[in-house]
Amino acid sequence: MQNTKLLLTSLTLVGLLALAGCSFPGVYKIDIQQGNVVTQDMIDQLRPGMTRRQVRFIMGNPLIQDTFHTNRWDYLYSLQPGGGQRQQERMSIFFNESDQLVSLSGDFMPGVSRDQEILGGSSDTTVSPTTQPSQPQEKPAKPGSLEDSIQKEIDTIETTPVPTPAPLEISP
């Protein structure tokens, strides 16, 4: 009788300690990642006129392919560090009727990647950000600034058409 009371009391105490440990502030909580990871380097590789296949090769499969908006692909990514605030990034890619890349919108824009900006390297980017009609005109960059040098590079770039591969012949 005495042993069962002692055993029951110790099991109850161990159970309560285990439950208290679940909400203890020092407990490790995992990072939760969802969606497509999109980086600035991926966006820098995109060029106007690319086919859907070429964009899918660079960006991966889109998270959202709406049947009502077939010319739009959406890439979403969210990261919630263990117990921290959720961070979310969004990227939308638009195609024309002939399945060629026309424009981008979202949290990333073509241009100099953060690494190149920090290191001061030049960029060979051939895409200039498209100006939306609803956006106000930006002020011109100060002469000699990083923004001015980027704009000069963009203005001097010559675009070349992307070759489209011929379809494969399938013989029976």
C-alpha positions in Angstrom: 0.0 0.0 0.0 2.8 2.3 1.0 4.8 1.5 -2.1 1.8 2.1 -4.5 1.2 5.5 -2.9 4.9 6.4 -3.3 4.9 5.1 -6.9 1.7 7.0 -7.7 3.0 10.2 -6.2 6.3 10.0 -8.0 4.6 9.3 -11.4 2.3 12.3 -10.8 5.3 14.5 -10.0 7.2 13.3 -13.1 4.2 13.9 -15.3 3.7 17.4 -14.0 7.4 18.2 -14.6 7.2 16.8 -18.1 4.1 19.0 -18.9 5.8 22.1 -17.3 8.8 21.5 -19.6 6.7 21.8 -22.7 6.1 25.5 -22.1 9.4 26.3 -20.6 10.9 29.4 -22.3 14.3 27.8 -23.0 12.8 25.0 -25.2 14.0 25.0 -28.8 11.3 25.8 -31.4 11.9 24.9 -35.0 12.0 27.4 -37.9 9.0 27.0 -40.2 9.6 27.6 -44.0 6.8 27.4 -46.6 6.7 28.1 -50.3 9.3 28.8 -52.9 12.7 30.2 -52.0 13.3 33.2 -54.3 16.7 35.0 -54.3 17.9 38.2 -56.0 20.2 36.1 -58.1 17.3 34.1 -59.5 15.5 37.4 -60.5 18.7 38.7 -62.1 18.8 35.8 -64.4 15.3 36.5 -65.8 15.1 38.3 -69.2 12.2 39.6 -71.2 11.1 37.2 -73.9 12.0 34.1 -71.9 9.6 31.2 -72.4 7.6 29.6 -69.5 10.0 26.6 -69.6 13.1 28.8 -69.2 11.5 30.7 -66.3 10.5 27.4 -64.6 14.1 26.2 -65.0 15.4 29.3 -63.1 12.6 29.9 -60.6 11.2 26.4 -60.1 7.5 25.5 -60.1 5.2 28.4 -59.1 3.3 28.0 -55.9 0.1 29.5 -57.4 -1.0 28.9 -61.0 -4.4 30.4 -61.2 -6.7 28.9 -63.9 -8.5 32.2 -64.3 -5.2 34.1 -64.8 -3.1 31.7 -66.9 -0.5 34.4 -67.8 0.5 35.0 -64.1 2.7 32.9 -61.9 3.0 33.6 -58.2 5.9 32.6 -55.9 5.4 33.0 -52.2 7.8 32.3 -49.4 7.4 32.6 -45.7 9.8 32.0 -42.8 8.9 32.0 -39.2 12.0 31.6 -37.0 11.3 29.6 -33.9 8.9 31.8 -31.8 9.7 34.9 -33.9 7.8 37.1 -36.3 6.8 35.6 -39.7 8.5 37.1 -42.7 6.9 36.8 -46.1 8.2 37.5 -49.6 6.1 37.6 -52.8 7.0 37.5 -56.5 4.6 37.6 -59.5 5.7 36.9 -63.0 3.6 37.8 -66.0 3.6 36.3 -69.5 2.0 37.4 -72.8 -0.2 35.4 -75.1 2.8 33.8 -76.8 4.1 32.5 -73.4 7.0 34.9 -73.2 8.1 36.7 -70.0 6.8 40.3 -70.0 7.0 41.8 -66.5 7.7 41.1 -62.8 6.2 42.5 -59.6 6.8 41.9 -56.0 9.5 42.1 -53.3 12.4 41.6 -55.7 13.3 43.7 -58.8 16.0 43.1 -61.5 19.2 45.0 -60.9 22.3 44.7 -58.8 22.3 41.9 -56.3 23.1 42.7 -52.7 26.4 40.9 -52.9 27.5 42.9 -56.0 26.4 46.1 -54.3 28.4 45.4 -51.2 31.5 44.2 -53.1 31.2 47.0 -55.7 31.3 44.7 -58.7 29.6 45.6 -62.0 26.4 44.0 -63.1 25.7 42.5 -66.5 22.0 42.7 -66.0 20.0 43.3 -69.2 16.6 43.9 -67.7 15.5 47.3 -66.6 12.6 47.5 -64.1 9.4 48.3 -65.9 7.7 51.4 -64.7 4.0 50.9 -63.8 1.7 53.7 -64.9 0.4 54.0 -61.3 3.8 54.7 -59.9 5.1 58.3 -59.6 8.2 59.3 -61.6 11.4 58.9 -59.6 13.9 61.7 -59.0 17.1 61.4 -61.1 20.1 60.0 -59.3 22.9 62.1 -58.0 25.9 62.2 -60.4 28.6 59.8 -59.3 26.4 57.8 -57.0 25.9 54.0 -57.2 22.4 54.5 -58.5 23.7 56.8 -61.3 26.3 54.2 -62.3 23.7 51.4 -62.4 21.4 53.6 -64.5 24.2 54.3 -67.0 24.9 50.6 -67.3 21.2 49.9 -67.9 20.9 52.6 -70.5 23.9 51.3 -72.5 22.7 47.6 -72.6 21.7 46.2 -75.9 19.0 43.5 -75.8 19.3 40.3 -77.8 16.4 38.0 -78.5 16.3 34.7 -76.7 16.5 31.7 -79.2 13.5 29.4 -79.0 14.4 25.7 -79.4 12.7 23.9 -82.2 10.1 21.2 -81.1 11.3 17.6 -81.1 10.0 15.4 -83.8 8.4 12.2 -82.5 8.3 9.4 -84.9 6.0 6.4 -84.3 
